[in-house]
Amino acid sequence: MRNLACQKPKDLGYSYELWTYDLLERHIRKEAVATGHPSVSRLSRSKLHRILTQGN
């Protein structure tokens, strides 16, 4: 997820330049099953925040 957050949304076909937590969360949930991670489709904003800030 950290790698995804470092990519530009435009590179993935979106019209916006930067990720917000809501946009990133929606994208991850949408792609979770297709990428073989169905449990991630229930990702919460707080869990996403924890993942992105780990190791800082």
C-alpha positions as a printed NumPy array, in Angstrom:
array([[  0.   ,   0.   ,   0.   ],
       [  2.878,   2.333,   0.642],
       [  4.061,   1.786,  -2.934],
       [  0.608,   2.601,  -4.22 ],
       [  0.431,   5.747,  -2.114],
       [  3.692,   6.899,  -3.691],
       [  2.279,   6.605,  -7.207],
       [  0.399,   9.422,  -8.834],
       [ -3.298,   8.72 ,  -9.257],
       [ -3.07 ,  10.052, -12.82 ],
       [ -0.691,   7.182, -13.637],
       [ -3.519,   4.805, -12.713],
       [ -6.102,   6.53 , -14.903],
       [ -7.654,   8.906, -12.375],
       [ -8.185,  12.584, -13.077],
       [ -6.69 ,  13.858,  -9.825],
       [ -3.071,  14.632,  -9.021],
       [ -2.782,  13.592,  -5.368],
       [ -4.251,  10.889,  -3.152],
       [ -6.488,  11.689,  -0.235],
       [ -7.198,   9.003,   2.348],
       [-10.727,   8.611,   0.963],
       [ -9.601,   8.247,  -2.652],
       [ -6.788,   5.853,  -1.769],
       [ -9.08 ,   3.781,   0.439],
       [-11.685,   3.534,  -2.348],
       [ -9.06 ,   2.492,  -4.893],
       [ -7.605,  -0.171,  -2.589],
       [-11.036,  -1.573,  -1.777],
       [-11.971,  -1.665,  -5.461],
       [ -8.786,  -3.465,  -6.483],
       [ -8.45 ,  -5.793,  -3.446],
       [-10.316,  -8.8  ,  -4.811],
       [ -8.859,  -8.502,  -8.311],
       [ -5.325,  -8.51 ,  -6.908],
       [ -5.941, -11.543,  -4.692],
       [ -6.4  ,  -9.724,  -1.371],
       [-10.13 ,  -9.935,  -0.581],
       [ -9.672,  -9.211,   3.129],
       [ -8.292,  -5.776,   2.246],
       [-11.653,  -4.853,   0.731],
       [-12.786,  -4.156,   4.314],
       [ -9.917,  -1.744,   4.961],
       [-10.767,   1.094,   7.326],
       [ -9.364,   4.595,   7.141],
       [ -7.663,   4.185,  10.528],
       [ -5.97 ,   0.94 ,   9.429],
       [ -4.812,   2.608,   6.214],
       [ -3.367,   5.473,   8.259],
       [ -1.502,   3.024,  10.52 ],
       [ -0.06 ,   1.15 ,   7.54 ],
       [  1.086,   4.335,   5.821],
       [  2.687,   5.797,   8.931],
       [  4.472,   2.664,  10.161],
       [  8.201,   3.001,  10.096],
       [  8.263,   6.796,   9.935]])
